[in-house]
Amino acid sequence: MDTWSTATDALPAAVVSSFLGVLGLLIGSFLNVVVHRVPAGLSLVSPGSACPACAHPVRPRDNVPVVSWLVLRGRCRDCAAPISIRYPTVELATGLLFALTGWRFGASPFTGAALVVVAAGVALFLIDLEHRRLPFAVTGAAAAGTVIALVVDVVLHGPGLLPTALLSTGLWLVVYGGIWLLTLGRGMGLGDVALAPVLGLALGWLGWGPSVVGLALGFGIGAVVGVLLIASGRSRVGMRVPHGPFLLSGAAVGMFAGAPLWHGYLGLVGLA
């Protein structure tokens, strides 16, 4: 057994999960900045965070994830303007997803890739809902981080499921790229096409089960939500609906529960 495996296997899942949960809260705070600034073409570094109502800079003590919002009761310390509940919600959601990643995959190079995908996924989910686009800058950062983490995994543990991961990447690209070409861009945007192979690479590293489950559920969730929106009168046939949130939701299920779901399906159809 290699040194990395010996060291990381000794870490209890609860320790890894707790550490990553706290890290996720901090990353979630940064993702709030990403969601606000990237679509507007603003710098992520400067200026510092400030109240949108009174423009007073946010103090470090008022920038503690979740806790500061609760202490301030959701209002600016200086002007008492309400602070959107979205901020602590994003922080808490990211923290929970990071903790789940640590619990599911432990301390491994793949965990690094999963965390990159999760962080980018949270930002892209919200940006697509609000602006109906998936910025290539965020997707590109996710792709780079995922590739680096998986290269480290190959160096430490050998090729493993590398062929499956590469084929999965191609499958997701062909499916989403094909839909984009067949619909002349009306079925989904290029942002979805660019994001798909990144998710295919990460899920393919876990095997065909998580990849296929994630791919299928992305379309399945989108179809169900689309029908419900049309039935409720909130949408109509032909109206463009952001597909990114469905794509990412399917990938999340594939990542965390794809393997057991796939084995259950194979058993159901008598192929297991």
N, C-alpha and C positions, 0 to 999 in steps of 0.2 A: 504494500500500500504506500502511496507517495506521501511526502511530508504534508502537503496541503490537506489531503483527505484525513490524515491522522489528526491534525490540529483542529480542523473544522468539525469532524465527527464527534469530537469531545465536547463541543458546545451544545448545551441543551437547546431544543427548539424554542423554549420560552424565553431564553436569554436573547437569541437572535431576533425573535419576533418583537420583543420589548424594545430592543435597541433600534430596530428599523422603524417601529411605530413612532418613536420620538423623532427620528430623522425625518419620517414622513410628514410630521406636523410642521417641521421647519421648511421642508421642500414645498409643502402645500402653501405656506405663506409666500414663497417666491413665485409659485405658479399663479397666484392671484395677480402678481405684477405682470407676468407673462400674458395672461388672458386680457389684461387691460391695455398693455402697451404694444405688444407685437402687432395686432391688427391695425393699430394707429400709426405704425412705423416709428415708434418712439424708442429711445434707448432704455435698456434694462438696468443700466448702471446709474444714470443721473437724469434728472434730479432725484433726490430721495423721495420716499413716500410722504404725501401730504394730504390733509383733509380736502376733499373736492369742494367743500362748501366755503371754508374760510382760508384755505391754502396754507394753514399752519403746518410746519413739518411734524411728522409723527415722531414722538419721543421713543427711544429704545424700550422703555418700560411699557409703552403702550403698543408695542409691536410683538409681544409674546403670543404665539399662536393660541387661539381659542381663549386662553385665560384672560388676556387683555380685553377682549370683546365682552366677556362675562363681567369683569370687574367694572368696566365703563358702562355696563348695561346697554351696550349697542349704540353708544352716542359718543361724539367727539368730546374730548376733555375741554377743548377751548371754546367751541361755539354750540355744543350740545346738538349738532346736526346728527340725524340717525346714520348709523353705519350699517350697510347692507349685511344681512345675515349670510349672504353668499360667502363672505370672507371666512368666517369660522367653519362654515359647512365644507368648503373646499379643503381647508386645513385638516379637519377631522376625517373627511373621506380619504384624503391622501394618506394620513396616518394609519387608518384602518387597512387600506390596501397594501401599504408597505409592511404592516405587521402580518397580514395574511400571506404575503409573499415570503417573508422570513419563516413563517410556520410551515408553509407548503414546501419550500425548496431548501431551507437551511442556509448555511454559509457556503456558497459555491459560486464559481464564475457565472453560471447561468442566472443566479439570483441578481447579479449585477445587470445582466441584459434585461431581466424581467422588471427590475426597478426603473430602468430607463424607459421601457415601453409603458409602464404604469404612469410614470410622471408625465411623459409626453401625451399619453392617452387622456389623462385628466384635463390637461390644457386644451388639447384639440377637441375634445368632447364639448367643452363650454364655448370655445371660439366658434365652432361650427353651428351650435345652437343659436348663438347670438348674431353671428355675422354671415353664416352660410358659406363658409370657406375654411379650408384647412391650409394654413400657411406652410409653404415649403421649408421655411427656416426651422420650424419646430420639427417637422417630419425628418428633415435632413439631420438635425441633431440627434433625433431618436435612432436613425439608421446608423450614424457613425458610432454612437455609444453601444448599440446592440452588436455591431460587427466587432468592435474592440473587445467587448466582454466575451464573445464567443470564440474569438481568436485565442484569447487567454485560456479558455476552456480546452481548446484543441492542443495548445502547447502543454498544458498540465496533464490532461487525461487522454490525449489521442483523438483521432477523428470522430469516434463514436457515431452519432447520428448525423454527421455532416452531410452525407449524400441525401438523406431524407430531408434535412433542412433546406438544402439547395433546391431539391425538386419541389418542395412545398412553396418556396419563394417563387419559383416559376409558375406553379399552379395558380397561386393567388394573383400574380401579375397577369397571366393569360385570361383568367376569369374576369377580373375587373377591367383590364385593358380591352378585352373583347366586347364587354358591355358598352364601354365608352365609345368604341369604334362603331358598333352596330347601331347605337342610338344617336350617333353624331354628337356626343357630348350632352344629350338631353337627359339620359338616364342617371348620370352622376358626373361629378366634376373631376378634373385632373388631380385634384388634391386627394380624392379617394383612391385613384389609380396609383399615386405615388406612395400612399400609406400602406396599401395592401401587401406589397412584397416584404415590407419591414415586419408586419405582423406574421406573414407566412414564414419568414425566417425564424422568428422567435418561437412560434408554435411548432414548427417543423422540427426544431431541436428537441422537443419533447416527444416526438413521434407522429405518425400519421393520424392517430386518434384525435389528439388535441387540435391538430391543424384542420382536419375535415369537420369536426364539431364546430370549431370557431367560424369557419367559412360558411357552413350551412346555417348556423344560428344568426349570423350577421344579416343574411337575406331573410330568414324566417321572422326574426324580430321586426325587421323593417316592413315586411308584408303585413304582419298582424297590426302594427301601429298604423300603417297606411290605411288599412280597411277600417279601423276604429275611427280615424280622423275623418274619413269620407262619410262614414255612417253617422257621425255626430255633427256633420255639416261644417266642420272646421277646416276641411280641405276638399278638393275635388279632383277628379281624374285628370291627370296631365299636369297638376300643380307640382312644382319642384319642392321636395322635402329633403332636408339635410340627411345624407346617408351616413355621415361620419359617426354619429352617436350609435347607430345600429351596428356598424362595422366594428367599432370598439367594444361594444357590449358583448357581441358574439365572441370576439377574441378573448375578452376577460373570462367568460364562461369556459372557453376552450382551454385557456391557460390553467385555471384553478380546478376545473372539474371535467375537462375533456376526456382524460384517460378512463375514468370509471364510466362516464356516459357512453363512450365508444364501446367499451367492453360489454356494457349492458345491452347496447343495441345489437352487437354481434351475437350475444347470447339469445336475444329475442328472436332474431331471424335464423337462428340455428347455425351460425358460422363460427361460433366460439368453440 
